[in-house]
Amino acid sequence: MVLETQRLVLRRMEETDLPALRKILQDADVMYAYEHAFSEEETVSWLNRQLERYQQHGFGLWAVVLKENGEVIGQCGLTIQNVPQGEVLEIGYLFQKAYWHRGYAAEAAVGCKRYAFDVLRADEVFSIIRDSNIASQNVAKRNGMKERDRFVKHYYGVDMPHILFSIRREEENA
C-alpha cells in the first residue's frame, strides 16, 4: 500500500491488474481525452511504463482499490510530465466509467497531493487536463488547484488544447 483514504487504497500496479486496466484504457468513453481507446499492446505498454516509473522515481500511477470489496476501480498517482515550462510533478487519474461521479477521483487525487507534499516534499504539484475534459478539471479544482497556463499538446496527429492546473505547498497550508 502506498496511501490510504477514507474509501480507497492506492498501491503499486502489478501484472495481475491488467484486466482492470483493460476496463479503463480500452473503453472509448473513458479515453475520449486521448482520442482513442487503447489497443491490447498499448495497455500492456502502459502497465509496463508504470512499473518502470516505480523503479526510476519510486512513484507512478497507482492502482485505486475500493476498501469495501478489493476491486481495482481506477488508477491515480504521480508522474513526471513535460510542459512548456519544463518538467512538472503531475497528479493523473483515470477511472472505470462505472465509478464516475462518486467522488473517487477527487478523493484519490487529494491523497496523491498530500503524498507529494508530505512524502516527496514537493513545492508544487500539477494536473494537465484537456480543455474539453470538464469532469477532470472539476477534480483538479476540488483538489485546490488553480489554472496556471494553457498550451497545445500534439498527440496521435491531433492538436489538443490543455490546461495546466497546480497547487503550491504554501497555498495548501494557507
ABEGO torsion letter per residue (X at the ends): XABBBAABBBBBBBAAAAAAAAAAAABAAAAAAAGBBBBAAAAAAAAAAAAAAAAAAGBEBBBBBBAAAGBBABBBEBBBBBBAAEBBBBBBBBBBAAABGAGAAAAAAAAAAAAAAAAAGBABBBBBBBAABAAAAAAAAAAGBBBABBBBBBBGGBBBBBBBBBBBAAAAAX
